[in-house]
């Protein structure tokens, strides 16, 4: 096991434009997230592409957050060594070619355009975040969005019949992990949860349930519109005031251990 230590100076952006979000890197929340990332996996992912085992010291945002709080707190991370963070990552962000090829001369980095990536995001990450192959639901669908604590799940529980299908990432993660709702303690269940959620979303095209309900936070208006355009159906936005959402989050025993994360998500929801 590799010693992780405190935040590396290379975890933090530099320069005048970064001043607004610089304090985020010194919060207890970021330190926890960084430690979790460097614990699994503890090796630099770019070095691994070359068959080299190098301890990672940087919890790097795959997509540069550029001061966007949603991307900073919820964007996917990767583990990097200092060399690759200073060299390869900065070339990627500058739009220059990625370094490293396999034995056949093909780019080794999954973010490469040659591998279906965008240059900064891997095809796999994009696929988990918003899956391809979505078609309009064959049955009446309601997409319920809103802040954590806004009452999305309560609304669905009140409106849905037993014969309806409910697609809710938190419930799916609880189902596959065996953990109580909202009690995932690390990111290990997020990827399998998203994959199962996306499988169920794709299956709506041939679903035979009476109705379907899709619960998703969708923190930005453009994302909410995109879900509705691809899946069809009716969009319901639970526009509960942020102060009330925070009160509910703090009062809900099922959210123990997740309160700080959920309050931040409620505050940055647009």
C-alpha atoms as one frame of an Amber mdcrd trajectory, in Angstrom:
protein
   0.000   0.000   0.000   1.321   3.426  -0.919   1.320   6.351   1.494  -1.003
   9.033   0.218   0.031  12.039   2.314  -1.656  15.427   2.143  -2.851  17.303
  -0.919  -0.131  17.652  -3.544   0.478  21.129  -4.899  -0.189  19.620  -8.336
  -3.769  18.775  -7.367  -4.433  22.500  -7.378  -4.638  24.863 -10.368  -2.411
  27.919 -10.441  -2.649  31.412 -11.850  -5.019  34.342 -11.320  -8.001  32.686
 -13.040  -8.000  29.890 -10.471  -8.377  32.068  -7.379 -12.161  31.725  -7.139
 -12.059  27.949  -6.653  -8.618  27.577  -5.045 -10.083  27.202  -1.491 -12.085
  24.144  -2.594  -8.881  22.115  -2.655  -8.306  22.689   1.053 -11.731  21.598
   2.246 -12.194  18.440   4.252 -14.572  17.203   1.561 -11.956  17.442  -1.213
  -9.302  15.805   0.966 -11.646  12.846   1.533 -12.457  12.577  -2.158  -8.791
  12.764  -3.112  -7.839  10.082  -0.577 -10.574   7.752  -1.884  -9.406   8.256
  -5.473  -5.749   7.573  -4.655  -6.688   4.491  -2.662  -8.386   2.734  -5.573
  -6.517   2.717  -7.832  -3.231   3.862  -6.243  -1.328   3.691  -9.564  -0.999
   6.212 -12.399  -3.438   5.177 -15.139  -1.252   6.509 -17.969   1.792   4.617
 -16.691  -0.341   1.470 -16.532  -1.127   1.872 -20.240   2.630   1.481 -20.808
   2.906  -1.482 -18.430   4.653   0.559 -15.733   3.551   0.586 -12.092   3.972
   4.098 -10.694   2.357   5.321  -7.460  -0.188   8.056  -8.189  -0.015  11.317
  -6.265  -2.558  13.434  -8.164  -6.365  13.120  -8.067  -6.998  14.626 -11.487
 -10.286  15.790 -13.007 -10.628  13.932 -16.319 -12.615  16.847 -17.685 -11.100
  20.202 -16.598 -13.579  21.848 -14.236 -12.505  25.446 -15.032 -14.300  26.675
 -11.921 -17.579  24.833 -12.593 -18.686  23.481  -9.164 -20.687  20.600 -10.708
 -17.628  19.359 -12.606 -15.328  19.978  -9.644 -17.331  18.035  -7.049 -18.971
  15.397  -9.261 -16.725  15.098 -12.331 -14.942  11.773 -12.766 -11.397  11.595
 -11.385  -8.339   9.609 -12.391  -5.112   8.802 -10.568  -1.938  10.273 -12.116
   1.726  10.574 -11.249   3.282  14.040 -11.231   5.136  13.479 -14.512   2.042
  12.588 -16.509  -0.039  15.281 -14.860   2.509  17.942 -15.837   3.157  16.559
 -19.334   0.359  14.508 -20.898  -2.620  16.100 -19.119  -1.573  19.621 -19.998
  -1.037  18.617 -23.628  -4.548  17.157 -23.663  -6.103  20.293 -22.199  -4.219
  22.394 -24.758  -5.702  20.297 -27.561  -2.364  18.780 -28.598  -1.882  15.080
 -29.472  -1.859  12.572 -26.623   1.369  10.749 -25.870   1.883   7.009 -25.757
   1.100   4.269 -28.289   0.729   0.518 -28.145   2.913  -2.048 -29.954   1.054
  -1.414 -33.220   1.481   2.349 -32.991  -2.138   2.952 -31.952  -2.768   5.635
 -29.253  -2.880   3.933 -25.859  -4.897   6.584 -24.042  -8.659   5.864 -23.986
  -9.339   9.603 -24.284  -7.750   9.727 -27.737 -10.036  10.574 -30.668  -8.762
   7.376 -32.296 -10.312   5.389 -29.421 -13.650   7.137 -29.547 -12.817   9.710
 -26.880 -13.182  13.457 -27.054  -9.562  14.306 -26.321 -10.327  15.010 -22.669
 -13.033  12.431 -21.884 -12.973   8.736 -22.586 -15.739   7.131 -24.591 -16.498
   4.944 -21.553 -17.009   7.982 -19.293 -19.318   9.698 -21.785 -21.251   6.463
 -22.212 -21.858   6.098 -18.467 -22.832   9.730 -17.989 -25.337   9.833 -20.858
 -25.713   6.499 -22.660 -25.969   6.107 -26.399 -28.723   4.107 -28.026 -31.558
   5.755 -26.116 -34.902   5.679 -27.896 -38.275   7.133 -26.920 -40.083   5.112
 -24.291 -42.753   2.741 -25.580 -44.839   3.386 -22.463 -45.884   6.627 -20.726
 -42.764   8.016 -19.042 -42.329  10.731 -16.438 -38.819  12.140 -15.861 -38.608
  13.609 -12.355 -35.693  15.957 -11.652 -34.657  18.275  -8.836 -32.205  18.934
  -6.042 -31.339  16.272  -3.478 -34.047  16.581  -0.841 -36.508  18.176  -3.253
 -38.970  15.288  -2.927 -38.348  13.410  -6.193 -38.620   9.914  -4.735 -41.554
  10.900  -2.504 -43.401  12.291  -5.512 -42.847   9.096  -7.491 -43.827   6.882
  -4.550 -47.075   8.831  -4.251 -47.904   8.826  -7.973 -46.616   5.495  -9.298
 -48.674   2.297  -9.263 -47.243  -1.087  -8.336 -47.305  -2.131 -11.985 -45.118
   0.825 -13.002 -41.357   0.708 -13.509 -39.229   3.119 -11.460 -35.641   3.828
 -12.535 -33.721   5.563  -9.734 -29.901   5.362  -9.478 -29.875   5.489  -5.656
 -32.364   2.621  -5.464 -30.425   0.624  -8.066 -27.140   1.025  -6.172 -28.875
  -0.064  -2.971 -30.332  -3.043  -4.823 -27.037  -4.312  -6.271 -24.823  -3.455
  -3.268 -27.129  -4.587  -0.472 -26.475  -1.273   1.315 -29.267   0.935   2.676
 -30.480   3.689   0.368 -28.060   6.671   0.200 -25.409   4.773   2.174 -22.785
   4.012  -0.449 -19.493   4.865   1.256 -17.236   4.993  -1.811 -17.405   5.203
  -5.570 -17.079   1.443  -6.124 -20.828   1.008  -6.735 -21.309   4.051  -8.941
 -20.101   2.541 -12.223 -22.064  -0.737 -11.949 -25.077   1.279 -10.773 -24.892
   3.584 -13.788 -24.463   0.646 -16.145 -27.578  -1.037 -14.765 -29.506   2.248
 -14.844 -28.534   2.770 -18.478 -29.517  -0.784 -19.384 -32.986  -0.156 -17.960
 -33.264   3.182 -19.763 -32.447   1.567 -23.106 -35.026  -1.147 -22.426 -37.809
   1.445 -22.125 -38.087   1.353 -25.910 -39.611  -2.124 -25.679 -41.066  -1.957
 -22.145 -44.445  -3.479 -21.341 -45.090  -1.938 -17.915 -48.109   0.289 -17.474
 -45.965   3.402 -16.965 -42.339   4.299 -16.169 -40.740   6.880 -13.888 -37.125
   8.052 -14.221 -35.628   9.855 -11.207 -32.520  11.923 -11.977 -31.000  15.023
 -10.367 -29.942  16.568 -13.717 -28.381  19.695 -12.185 -28.383  21.798 -15.366
 -31.354  22.800 -17.586 -29.600  21.567 -20.738 -29.230  18.087 -19.240 -32.898
  17.947 -18.287 -33.870  18.935 -21.824 -31.532  16.339 -23.294 -33.062  13.498
 -21.270 -36.550  14.540 -22.348 -35.549  14.814 -26.011 -34.051  11.320 -26.078
 -36.537   9.442 -23.916 -39.705  11.395 -24.644 -42.403  11.568 -22.022 -43.222
  14.251 -19.483 -40.630  16.277 -17.564 -41.385  17.195 -13.943 -39.015  19.595
 -12.161 -39.263  19.608  -8.364 -38.343  23.239  -7.783 -38.210  23.021  -3.986
 -36.322  25.965  -2.410 -32.736  25.106  -1.557 -33.161  25.957   2.154 -36.021
  23.478   2.453 -33.982  20.808   0.642 -31.105  21.310   3.079 -33.477  21.082
   6.056 -34.860  17.784   4.741 -31.401  16.373   4.038 -30.243  17.108   7.592
 -33.418  15.619   9.086 -33.316  12.390   7.032 -31.574   9.566   8.927 -31.151
   7.554   5.709 -28.740  10.215   4.432 -26.311   9.854   7.336 -22.749  10.082
   6.042 -23.899  11.734   2.825 -25.239  15.007   4.218 -22.317  17.224   3.188
 -22.213  15.837  -0.351 -25.962  16.226  -0.814 -26.106  19.743   0.593 -23.396
  20.850  -1.830 -25.287  19.199  -4.704 -28.463  21.006  -3.655 -26.703  24.357
  -3.570 -25.174  24.098  -7.051 -28.308  22.757  -8.764 -29.481  25.245 -11.391
